[in-house]
Amino acid sequence: MVKDGLQSFKNKHIVFLQGPVGSFFYRFSDDLKNIGATVYQINFNGGDWFFSSSGAINFTGTLEEWSQFFINFVAEYKIDFVILFGDCRTYHRIAHMICEIKRIDIGVFEEGYVRPDYITFEEFGVNGHSQLSRDPEFYRSLNSSEFAISKTIPVGNTFWYVAWQVTLYYFYSTLLYPIFRQYQHHRPLNLFEGMYWIRSLWRKYWCKIKEAKIQDDTVSILSKKYFLVPLQISTDSQVMEHSDFESVEEFILQVLNSFALYAPKDTWLLVKHHPLDRGYHDYASLIKRIAQHHNVVSRVKYIHDQHLPTLLKHARGVVVINSTVGLSAIHHDIPLKVCGIAIYDFEGLTYQGSLEQFWDESEKFESDRNLYNRFRGYIVKHKQINGNFYRPLKKSKLKSGIIW
């Protein structure tokens, strides 16, 4: 569908559920209307309402009432295509099940598998629900036209675009709470969210000062002597839905325990916080407590905003749950151990043994570069769209600001 472009939606009756925070779905709906699609949208909270087009329908009922509401909606408006952002949100999971029963097509947007210049769009589901093949022979048998990609237009810095749209979204969600009081969000939905962003900005600069020496150490005395563990956002549905971990904390505990017991004594562990979770959580005390228990405090570092490509390039190995950083590790030819379910976790790309074995055997592991190039090219061509949800590309001819 990505390869075929917008014309795939011509003459469709489409409904938007929740999108990424901000105006992307509003702009994208205009693109679809311009090629002859009939577009509807359902708002779940005040933020959705503010960024929706006129005529959008508000769902103000309880979660228990959502299923019947959606069944009636798709029947009344003859919906044959549902578009949403993230397939693990509670309302979206219910809608997804109904669409499967009713044989209604589903398109799922998500942050890019390949970043920073792409967003993901897949039919049926993304990440652990993706229908992408995990068979390496599928990619090895592709002809070159199936994984050849065109030139990418860089998106550029998006921080202030995101911050402004998040602020508006949470402001109107708070303002219109009396109307949408039954709505259940995946994290607190009020103006206090702004305090987390302020704290995030403060921590960014504080950590930059406190951890200034670490970046230099990674390219000198620590080069190829440390394992990198990039953490995911605490509310990332991929953690709970597509792994055996119930939380990021549980992942930290397992990795540190394993490292302390099985990793070579001359290696280090660098645990990197997710930049978008900086204002919400601080795992310093947890990491210190576990490291002290195993007497490895001197070999464990908790870091925040170091340059990720540099960290990857000098790492001995990388351990993730299922973060897209995993693809970046493969891109830099760094041995990777995946502890959850990921689209790129298969023979030839990632280490397939246990985490306990990985610490010793990582140096012997080499990913198949040709397989990676074919896999990456295939997903970019078939599942990725050049662009960003928050900052439209200037060279795009579409209101959504993306390039199919």
C-alpha positions in Angstrom: 0.0 0.0 0.0 2.9 2.4 0.8 4.4 1.6 -2.6 1.0 2.2 -4.4 0.5 5.6 -2.7 -2.6 7.6 -2.0 -4.5 6.1 -4.9 -5.0 3.0 -2.8 -7.6 4.9 -0.9 -9.6 6.3 -3.9 -13.4 5.9 -3.4 -12.9 4.3 0.1 -15.2 5.1 3.0 -12.6 5.7 5.7 -12.8 6.5 9.4 -9.9 7.8 11.5 -9.6 6.7 15.1 -6.9 8.2 17.3 -3.9 9.6 15.5 -0.5 10.9 16.7 -0.7 14.0 18.9 -1.2 17.0 16.7 -2.6 17.9 13.3 -1.3 15.1 11.1 -4.6 13.2 10.8 -6.4 16.5 10.1 -4.0 17.2 7.2 -3.9 13.7 6.0 -7.7 13.6 5.8 -7.6 16.5 3.4 -5.3 14.5 1.1 -7.6 11.6 1.1 -10.7 13.8 0.3 -8.8 15.3 -2.6 -8.4 11.9 -4.3 -12.1 11.0 -3.8 -12.2 9.2 -0.5 -15.0 9.8 2.0 -13.5 10.5 5.4 -14.9 10.4 8.9 -13.2 10.8 12.3 -14.1 9.8 15.8 -12.8 12.0 18.7 -12.1 10.4 22.1 -10.9 13.5 24.0 -10.6 17.3 23.8 -7.2 17.1 22.1 -8.6 14.9 19.4 -11.5 17.3 19.0 -9.2 20.4 18.6 -7.2 18.8 15.9 -10.1 17.2 14.0 -12.0 18.5 11.0 -15.5 19.8 11.1 -18.1 17.1 11.2 -16.0 14.7 13.3 -18.1 12.6 15.7 -17.4 12.6 19.4 -17.4 9.4 21.4 -18.2 10.3 25.0 -19.3 6.9 26.3 -17.6 4.4 28.5 -15.0 1.9 27.4 -17.6 -0.8 27.8 -19.9 1.1 25.4 -17.2 1.6 22.7 -17.6 -1.8 21.1 -21.3 -1.4 20.2 -20.8 2.2 19.2 -18.1 1.2 16.7 -20.1 -1.7 15.3 -23.0 0.7 14.7 -20.8 3.3 13.3 -19.1 1.2 10.6 -22.4 -0.2 9.6 -24.2 3.2 9.3 -21.4 4.9 7.4 -20.5 1.8 5.3 -16.9 2.0 6.4 -14.5 -0.2 4.5 -11.2 1.1 5.8 -10.1 2.1 9.3 -7.0 4.2 10.0 -5.4 4.6 13.4 -2.1 5.3 15.2 -0.7 2.5 17.3 -2.6 -0.8 17.4 -2.1 -1.6 21.1 -4.3 1.2 22.6 -7.3 -0.3 24.3 -9.9 1.4 22.0 -7.9 0.4 18.9 -7.5 -3.3 20.0 -11.3 -3.5 20.3 -11.8 -1.8 16.9 -9.2 -4.1 15.4 -11.1 -7.2 16.6 -14.3 -5.9 15.2 -12.7 -5.1 11.8 -11.3 -8.6 11.6 -14.8 -10.1 12.1 -16.4 -7.7 9.7 -13.5 -8.0 7.2 -12.9 -4.3 7.2 -9.4 -3.3 6.1 -7.1 -1.6 8.7 -4.2 0.8 8.2 -1.9 1.4 11.1 0.5 4.4 11.5 3.4 4.3 13.9 6.7 6.0 14.5 9.2 5.0 11.8 10.9 1.6 11.9 13.7 3.5 10.2 14.4 6.8 11.8 14.6 9.8 11.8 13.2 10.5 8.3 10.4 7.9 8.0 7.0 7.1 9.6 5.5 3.6 9.4 2.3 2.6 7.7 1.2 -1.0 7.5 -2.0 -2.9 6.8 -3.3 -4.9 9.7 -0.7 -4.1 12.3 2.7 -2.9 13.3 5.7 -4.1 15.3 4.8 -7.4 17.0 1.5 -7.5 15.0 3.3 -6.8 11.7 2.8 -9.3 8.9 6.3 -8.7 7.7 8.1 -12.0 7.0 10.7 -13.1 9.6 12.1 -15.7 7.1 15.5 -14.6 5.9 15.1 -16.6 2.7 12.2 -14.3 1.8 14.5 -11.3 1.7 17.4 -13.2 0.1 15.1 -14.3 -2.8 13.9 -10.7 -3.6 14.8 -9.2 -6.9 16.5 -5.8 -6.7 13.4 -3.8 -7.6 11.7 -5.0 -4.4 14.3 -3.4 -2.1 15.7 -0.5 -4.2 14.7 2.8 -2.5 14.6 6.4 -3.8 16.4 9.4 -2.2 15.2 10.4 1.2 14.5 14.0 2.2 15.7 14.8 5.7 13.0 15.8 8.2 15.3 18.0 10.4 14.8 18.9 14.1 11.2 18.3 15.3 11.4 19.1 19.0 9.6 22.4 19.1 7.0 21.2 16.6 6.2 18.3 18.9 6.3 20.4 22.0 3.8 23.0 20.7 1.3 20.4 19.4 1.6 18.3 22.6 0.9 21.5 24.6 -2.2 22.3 22.6 -3.4 18.7 22.8 -3.1 18.4 26.6 -4.6 21.9 27.1 -7.8 21.1 25.2 -7.9 17.6 26.7 -8.0 19.3 30.1 -10.4 22.0 29.1 -12.9 19.6 27.6 -12.6 16.9 30.2 -16.2 17.4 31.4 -17.4 16.3 27.9 -15.1 13.4 27.5 -14.9 12.4 31.2 -15.3 8.7 30.4 -12.2 8.5 28.2 -9.3 6.3 29.4 -5.8 7.5 28.2 -2.6 5.4 28.4 -0.9 8.1 30.6 -2.2 11.1 32.7 -4.0 13.5 30.4 -3.9 16.9 32.0 -2.0 20.2 32.0 0.5 18.8 34.6 2.1 17.0 31.6 3.7 20.4 30.9 5.7 20.0 34.1 7.2 16.8 32.9 8.4 18.5 29.7 9.9 21.3 31.8 11.6 18.7 34.0 12.8 16.9 30.9 14.4 20.0 29.6 16.1 20.7 32.9 17.4 17.1 33.2 18.7 17.3 29.6 21.1 20.2 30.4 22.0 18.8 33.9 22.9 15.4 32.4 24.8 17.1 29.6 27.1 18.6 32.3 27.2 15.6 34.6 27.9 13.1 31.9 30.2 15.3 29.7 33.2 12.9 30.0 31.3 9.7 29.1 31.0 10.5 25.4 34.8 10.9 25.2 35.3 7.7 27.2 33.2 5.6 24.8 35.4 6.4 21.9 38.7 5.9 23.8 39.2 3.8 26.9 35.7 2.1 26.7 35.6 1.5 23.0 34.5 -2.1 22.3 34.5 -2.8 26.0 30.9 -1.9 26.8 27.4 -3.3 26.1 24.7 -0.7 25.4 21.2 -1.1 26.7 18.8 1.6 25.2 15.7 1.8 27.3 12.2 2.3 25.9 9.5 4.7 27.0 7.8 3.5 30.2 4.4 3.6 28.6 5.5 2.0 25.3 2.9 -0.6 24.5 5.6 -2.7 22.8 7.1 -3.5 26.2 4.0 -5.0 27.6 2.3 -6.3 24.5 5.3 -7.8 22.6 7.6 -9.1 25.4 7.4 -11.0 28.6 8.3 -7.9 30.6 5.6 -6.1 32.6 7.7 -2.9 32.8 11.0 -1.3 31.8 12.1 -1.8 35.5 11.7 -5.5 35.1 13.8 -5.4 31.9 16.6 -3.4 33.7 16.6 -6.0 36.6 16.9 -9.0 34.2 19.7 -7.4 32.1 21.7 -6.2 35.1 21.4 -9.5 36.9 22.5 -11.3 33.8 25.4 -8.9 33.1 26.7 -9.2 36.6 26.7 -13.0 36.6 27.7 -13.9 33.0 29.5 -11.0 31.3 33.3 -10.9 31.1 34.8 -9.0 34.1 36.6 -6.5 31.9 33.3 -5.2 30.2 31.0 -2.4 31.1 27.3 -1.8 30.9 25.9 1.5 29.6 22.1 1.9 30.3 20.7 4.7 28.2 17.5 6.5 29.1 14.9 7.2 26.4 14.9 10.9 25.6 11.1 11.2 25.5 10.9 9.6 28.9 13.4 11.8 30.6 10.9 14.0 32.4 8.8 11.1 33.7 11.2 8.5 35.1 14.6 8.3 36.7 16.0 4.8 37.1 19.3 5.9 38.8 18.4 4.5 42.2 17.1 1.2 40.8 20.3 0.7 38.7 22.5 1.6 41.6 20.8 -0.8 44.0 21.0 -3.7 41.6 24.6 -2.9 40.8 25.5 -2.7 44.5 23.9 -6.0 45.2 26.2 -7.7 42.6 29.2 -5.5 43.4 29.5 -4.1 39.8 28.8 -0.4 40.5 32.2 0.5 38.9 31.2 -1.3 35.7 27.7 0.1 35.2 26.8 3.6 33.9 23.4 5.2 33.6 23.5 7.7 30.7 21.0 10.0 28.9 21.8 12.2 25.9 25.0 11.0 24.3 25.2 10.8 20.5 23.5 7.5 19.8 25.3 6.6 16.5 28.7 7.1 18.3 27.6 5.0 21.2 26.5 2.2 18.8 29.7 2.4 16.7 31.9 1.8 19.7 29.8 -0.8 21.5 30.7 -4.4 21.9 27.1 -5.4 21.8 23.6 -4.0 22.2 20.6 -5.4 24.2 17.1 -4.2 23.6 13.5 -5.3 24.3 12.3 -4.5 20.8 13.3 -0.9 20.2 13.9 0.5 16.7 17.4 1.3 18.0 18.0 -2.4 17.3 17.9 -1.7 13.6 20.4 1.0 14.0 22.7 -1.4 15.8 22.5 -3.9 12.9 23.1 -1.0 10.6 26.4 -0.3 12.4 27.3 -4.0 12.4 27.0 -4.3 16.2 26.0 -7.6 17.6 22.4 -7.4 18.9 20.3 -9.4 21.4 16.6 -8.8 21.3 14.6 -9.8 24.4 11.1 -9.2 23.1 9.4 -9.6 19.7 10.7 -7.4 16.9 10.3 -7.3 13.1 14.1 -7.6 12.6 14.7 -10.4 15.1 15.6 -13.4 13.0 18.5 -15.6 11.9 21.2 -13.7 10.1 20.4 -10.3 11.6 20.4 -10.8 15.4 22.0 -13.1 17.9 19.6 -16.1 18.5 21.1 -17.6 21.6 20.3 -16.7 25.2 21.1 -13.4 26.9 23.5 -15.3 29.3 25.4 -16.6 26.3 25.4 -13.3 24.4 27.8 -11.5 26.8 30.6 -14.0 25.9 29.7 -14.9 22.3 28.8 -11.4 21.0 32.3 -10.9 19.7 32.0 -13.9 17.4 28.7 -12.9 16.0 28.4 -11.1 12.6 25.2 -10.1 11.0 24.6 -10.8 7.2 25.1 -7.3 5.6 23.5 -8.3 2.4 20.5 -9.7 4.2 20.2 -6.5 6.2 20.4 -4.3 3.1 17.6 -6.3 1.5 15.5 -6.3 4.6 15.9 -2.5 5.2 15.3 -1.7 1.6 12.1 -3.8 1.6 10.6 -2.3 4.6 11.4 1.3 3.5 9.8 0.7 0.1 6.8 -1.2 1.4 6.1 0.0 5.0 7.8 3.4 5.4 6.8 6.9 4.3 9.3 9.7 4.0 8.2 12.4 6.4 7.2 13.1 10.0 3.9 13.4 11.9 4.8 16.8 13.4 6.9 18.8 10.9 5.7 18.7 7.2 8.4 18.3 4.6 8.6 21.5 2.5 9.1 19.5 -0.7 5.9 17.5 -0.2 3.0 18.4 -2.4 0.5 17.0 0.1 -1.1 18.8 3.0 0.1 16.0 5.3 3.6 17.0 4.4 4.8 13.4 3.6 6.1 11.8 0.5 4.7 8.3 -0.4 
